[in-house]
Amino acid sequence: AAASTLKGLLEAGEIRKLDALIGKAAREGKLNVPFFNVLNVNLRDAAADVASNIKETDADTTEEGGAASRLQILQHVYTRCQEEMEKSIAPGLALLNRLLRQEQESIRKNLYEHYLTPQSNKVTTPDGKEIELKGQAPPMVKLDEFVSAISKTVEQIRTVENAGGTDRASAATMVESCRQIAKEARVIIGERYGVESDELEAFQQGLQPVFRPSSPDSPYIKGETASAQA
């Protein structure tokens, strides 16, 4: 089903039709973890094809252009699907998706600070001046919601892996990406709330079972089937 969904998107032919099909797929619940796993495999293969053609000095330029074009289309599909999903999913998961897409560490740092920490209370007057009020606005994404998003994502990755929907190496890479985001977020939370704060302690305790499972039957190793049977 995931492969046929992607095939239909790639055969759209034009951007407007593609965007409409992506919206339809989102409403029908087809932009799920298996779909993104299939999409990621295709992205990896397309990138490898481009790199291979570049290395071949006598490569057919038509073939090289075709590989590059396919990669660009897949990248567009990936970005648009993620954007569509973020319209309807919980704030914590939407933030996690943005962080997973963002390769630049400095931009990720800005996202952590913007969404996970209290913000200054400001109002803008009609003449454009900003007035800072007392107190701080609460974080745009609650820390427990972000912990839940990471936890559920790791569980879904393991579920797909154990169902044969992705290989062990790909699953390990995705889980490691989630781990890296958790580590980066922990640093920002410690800086803003304090290294001995209740917020940092709750964040660390919430993710400990995810990245340090106490049992081989943990849903963060076996997937959600193990969780349902528990």
C-alpha positions as CSV (number, residue, x, y, z in Angstrom):
1,A,0.0,0.0,0.0
2,A,2.8,2.4,0.9
3,A,4.6,1.7,-2.4
4,S,1.5,2.2,-4.4
5,T,0.8,5.5,-2.7
6,L,4.3,6.8,-3.6
7,K,3.9,5.5,-7.1
8,G,0.7,7.4,-7.6
9,L,2.3,10.6,-6.3
10,L,5.3,10.2,-8.6
11,E,3.0,9.7,-11.6
12,A,1.1,13.0,-10.9
13,G,2.8,14.8,-13.7
14,E,2.5,18.3,-12.4
15,I,3.0,20.1,-9.1
16,R,-0.6,21.3,-8.6
17,K,-2.0,17.7,-9.1
18,L,0.8,16.3,-6.9
19,D,-0.1,18.7,-4.1
20,A,-3.8,17.7,-4.4
21,L,-2.9,14.0,-4.3
22,I,-0.7,14.6,-1.2
23,G,-3.6,16.3,0.6
24,K,-5.9,13.5,-0.3
25,A,-3.4,10.9,0.9
26,A,-3.0,12.8,4.2
27,R,-6.8,12.9,4.8
28,E,-7.0,9.1,4.1
29,G,-4.3,8.4,6.6
30,K,-1.8,7.0,4.0
31,L,1.1,9.3,5.0
32,N,2.1,7.0,7.8
33,V,5.4,5.5,9.0
34,P,5.5,2.7,6.4
35,F,5.0,5.3,3.6
36,F,7.9,7.4,4.9
37,N,10.0,4.3,5.2
38,V,9.4,3.5,1.5
39,L,10.0,7.1,0.6
40,N,13.3,7.3,2.5
41,V,14.5,4.1,0.8
42,N,13.7,5.6,-2.6
43,L,15.5,8.9,-1.6
44,R,18.6,7.0,-0.6
45,D,18.6,4.9,-3.8
46,A,18.1,8.1,-5.9
47,A,20.9,9.9,-4.1
48,A,23.2,6.9,-4.7
49,D,22.3,6.8,-8.4
50,V,23.2,10.5,-8.7
51,A,26.5,10.0,-6.9
52,S,27.4,7.0,-9.0
53,N,26.7,8.9,-12.3
54,I,28.8,11.8,-11.2
55,K,31.8,9.5,-10.5
56,E,31.5,7.9,-13.9
57,T,33.4,10.4,-16.1
58,D,32.0,8.9,-19.3
59,A,28.5,8.6,-18.0
60,D,25.6,9.5,-20.3
61,T,24.5,13.0,-19.4
62,T,20.9,12.1,-20.1
63,E,21.1,9.3,-17.5
64,E,22.7,11.6,-15.0
65,G,20.1,14.3,-15.6
66,G,17.3,11.7,-15.1
67,A,18.7,10.5,-11.8
68,A,19.1,14.1,-10.5
69,S,15.5,14.9,-11.7
70,R,14.1,11.9,-9.8
71,L,16.0,12.8,-6.7
72,Q,14.6,16.4,-6.8
73,I,11.0,15.1,-7.3
74,L,11.4,12.7,-4.4
75,Q,12.8,15.5,-2.2
76,H,9.8,17.7,-3.1
77,V,7.4,14.9,-2.3
78,Y,9.1,14.3,1.1
79,T,9.0,18.0,2.1
80,R,5.3,18.4,1.0
81,C,4.2,15.3,2.7
82,Q,5.9,16.4,5.9
83,E,4.3,19.8,5.7
84,E,0.9,18.3,5.1
85,M,1.2,16.0,8.1
86,E,2.2,18.8,10.3
87,K,-1.1,20.6,9.7
88,S,-3.0,17.8,11.5
89,I,-0.7,16.3,14.0
90,A,0.1,17.1,17.6
91,P,2.6,20.0,18.2
92,G,5.2,17.7,19.7
93,L,5.3,15.4,16.7
94,A,5.2,18.3,14.3
95,L,8.3,19.8,16.0
96,L,10.1,16.4,15.9
97,N,9.4,16.1,12.2
98,R,10.8,19.5,11.6
99,L,13.9,18.7,13.6
100,L,14.4,15.4,11.8
101,R,14.3,17.2,8.4
102,Q,16.7,20.0,9.5
103,E,20.4,19.2,8.8
104,Q,21.8,22.4,10.2
105,E,22.6,22.2,13.9
106,S,22.3,26.0,14.4
107,I,18.8,26.0,13.1
108,R,17.8,23.0,15.2
109,K,19.1,25.0,18.2
110,N,16.8,27.9,17.4
111,L,13.9,25.5,17.0
112,Y,14.5,24.0,20.5
113,E,14.7,27.5,22.1
114,H,11.7,28.8,20.2
115,Y,9.3,25.9,20.9
116,L,10.5,24.2,24.1
117,T,11.4,27.1,26.4
118,P,9.4,30.0,27.8
119,Q,9.3,33.1,25.6
120,S,9.2,36.7,26.6
121,N,5.8,38.3,26.7
122,K,5.6,41.1,24.1
123,V,2.9,43.1,22.5
124,T,3.2,45.3,19.4
125,T,1.6,48.7,19.5
126,P,-0.2,50.2,16.4
127,D,2.9,52.2,15.6
128,G,5.0,49.1,15.5
129,K,6.8,49.4,18.8
130,E,7.3,46.3,20.9
131,I,6.5,46.5,24.6
132,E,7.8,43.7,26.9
133,L,5.3,42.6,29.6
134,K,6.0,41.0,33.0
135,G,6.3,37.3,33.1
136,Q,7.0,34.8,30.3
137,A,4.7,33.0,27.9
138,P,4.7,29.2,28.3
139,P,6.6,27.0,25.8
140,M,4.8,26.5,22.5
141,V,5.4,22.8,22.9
142,K,5.1,21.2,26.3
143,L,8.1,19.1,27.3
144,D,5.9,16.0,28.1
145,E,4.3,16.3,24.6
146,F,7.8,16.3,23.0
147,V,8.9,13.3,25.1
148,S,5.7,11.5,24.0
149,A,6.4,12.3,20.3
150,I,9.9,10.9,20.5
151,S,8.7,7.8,22.4
152,K,5.9,7.0,19.9
153,T,8.2,7.6,16.9
154,V,10.8,5.2,18.2
155,E,8.1,2.6,19.0
156,Q,6.7,3.0,15.5
157,I,10.1,2.6,13.9
158,R,10.7,-0.7,15.8
159,T,7.2,-1.9,14.9
160,V,7.9,-1.4,11.2
161,E,11.3,-3.0,11.5
162,N,10.0,-6.1,13.3
163,A,7.2,-6.4,10.7
164,G,9.8,-6.5,7.9
165,G,8.9,-3.0,6.6
166,T,12.5,-1.8,6.9
167,D,15.9,-3.3,7.5
168,R,17.8,-3.2,10.8
169,A,20.4,-0.7,9.6
170,S,17.8,1.8,8.4
171,A,15.8,1.5,11.7
172,A,18.9,2.0,13.7
173,T,19.8,5.1,11.8
174,M,16.3,6.6,12.4
175,V,16.4,5.7,16.1
176,E,19.8,7.3,16.4
177,S,18.5,10.5,14.8
178,C,15.8,10.6,17.5
179,R,18.4,10.0,20.2
180,Q,20.5,12.9,18.8
181,I,17.6,15.2,18.9
182,A,16.8,14.2,22.5
183,K,20.4,14.9,23.5
184,E,20.4,18.3,21.8
185,A,17.1,19.2,23.4
186,R,18.4,18.1,26.8
187,V,21.3,20.6,26.5
188,I,18.9,23.5,25.7
189,I,16.5,22.6,28.5
190,G,19.3,22.4,31.0
191,E,20.6,25.9,29.9
192,R,17.2,27.5,30.1
193,Y,15.6,25.8,33.1
194,G,18.8,24.8,35.0
195,V,20.7,21.5,35.3
196,E,18.9,20.6,38.6
197,S,15.5,21.7,37.4
198,D,12.4,19.5,37.7
199,E,11.8,20.1,34.0
200,L,15.2,18.6,32.9
201,E,14.8,15.7,35.4
202,A,11.3,14.9,34.0
203,F,12.6,15.1,30.4
204,Q,15.4,12.7,31.1
205,Q,13.3,10.3,33.1
206,G,10.6,10.3,30.4
207,L,13.1,9.2,27.7
208,Q,15.2,6.8,29.7
209,P,13.0,3.8,28.9
210,V,13.1,4.7,25.2
211,F,16.8,4.7,24.7
212,R,17.8,2.5,27.7
213,P,15.1,-0.2,27.7
214,S,15.1,-2.4,30.8
215,S,13.7,-5.4,29.1
216,P,14.3,-7.1,25.7
217,D,10.5,-7.2,25.4
218,S,10.2,-3.4,25.6
219,P,8.1,-1.8,22.9
220,Y,11.1,0.4,22.1
221,I,12.8,-2.8,20.9
222,K,9.9,-5.1,19.8
223,G,7.5,-2.4,18.7
224,E,3.9,-1.7,19.6
225,T,2.8,-5.4,19.3
226,A,4.8,-6.1,22.5
227,S,3.1,-3.0,24.1
228,A,-0.4,-4.2,23.2
229,Q,0.3,-7.7,24.6
230,A,1.6,-6.3,27.9
